[in-house]
Each structure stands twice: as C-alpha cells, then as structure tokens.
Amino acid sequence: TGEPMKRFWAAVFAVLVLCTPAIAQNETEGEGWAIDVRAGSLGLGADLSRSIVPGLLNVRAGASFFAYSTDLDISGITYESRLKLGGVPIAADVFPFRNWFRIGGGIIINLNEVSGNTPSTGIVTIGGNQYNLADTGRLDVKTKLNRVAPYFGIGFNNPIRKSGRLGFFTDIGFMYHGTPTATLTPSISVPQLQADVDEEMQEVNNEIEDYRFFPIVQLGISYRF
C-alpha cells in the first residue's frame, strides 16, 4: 500500500497548494440550503446541504458516479475490465472554527465495482498450468466490496455562505470499504481447471487484500439558495 498512499498524499498536497488563495478569501457562513456539483475520485455528482447550526454544522446527501473500461493485469492474466466508481454520501460537516475549514464524517453507500473477463481466445497460465481459452472459455472476475463504508474527511469552504451565493470547495478524505474479495468463474468446466482457478483466485485475493481504504479527493462549485 506504500506507493498508492504516497501518490494520494502527493495529490492532497497539490490540492492544498492550489486552493490556498481561494480559502483565504472565503466569507463567514450563514444558514439555509445549498446544492453543489463535484468531480473527483468517486466520479461526477451533486450534493444537497442543509445548515443545522448556522456556521457550525451542516448535513448533506447526494450521489456521484463514473464508469469506464480498461485492460487490467491481475496475477499475470489480462482482463477486459469495467470499472464503476461512485457513492451515495450521507454525512455531517462540522466547522470547529466557524470559518472555511470543516471536518466531515458519515457513511457512503459504496457503488465501486470491478468486473471483467479474459478474451475468448489465447493462452493463459492459471494455477501454474497453461490453458487455451478457445477450449476452456472465458474466465470472469468480479470484486466484492462492502456496500456501506464509513467516511471521514476534511474540507475547505462552507457552501452555505452568509453573503454571496456561489462558492468553490475542496474535499479530501477516505472511505473504508473493507477487504476486497475477488471471485473467478470459468465459463466451461474442464478437468483440473477448477482447482487451478481456486489457486489463482487465492493469489488475486492476496494481491488486493491491502486495498481496504479508498481515497476521496473532490473539487466542486456550490450554490446557496
């Protein structure tokens, strides 16, 4: 997990540097409602915020989503994969200094998912043995994550401003989605194949077991109403 976390904190530092000038110009927060649109590691989405204690406590909920296809190399096998990113946050934001800095926490309904399959032809090594995919059929992979994930983060700017309706904000944090579990399923039953698939599945799970945290970095524009 060392290298991914280094990249994450490097991104955090870059965001802080870029946002410092905007943070310094923020105004005191007010009361009411705000809607925002955001983009980041959970995809594209929007949130609705409500001030509970003006300038001190907001609650918010929303949704983000993004999907794309790519080739993934897992344990020496290339899968034609589809990655789905997204979440439905239900969170509270506390402004301990009654200014632009906030601490957020809550839960995220985790929509992240990785699924894929091998090509229909070619030679692959599964469990130490070689197989011709034309004879065995495709090998399907799917990764399971916890659907309800605790969330913690910090942010800059309060969307529910005392004066002015439009604002910019940044969120940085993580959600804990548990230990990922991959399942591999051959499309055709071939002698010895299932035992090799089980061995391959164990190798894949050993590779991904440390990815329990998902980094969240988001930028957005808010509008108070």
ABEGO torsion letter per residue (X at the ends): XAAAAAAAAAAAAAAAAAAAAAAAABBBBBBEBBBBBBBEAAEBBBBBBBBABBGABBBBBBBBBBBBBBBBBBGGBBBBBBBBBEBBBBBBBBBAAGBABBBBBEBBBBABBBBBBBBABEBBBBGGBBBBAAAAEBBBBBBBBBABBBBBBBBBEBABBABEABBBBBBBBBBBAEBBBBBBBBABBBBGAAAAAAAAAAAAAAAAAABABBBBBBBBBBBBX
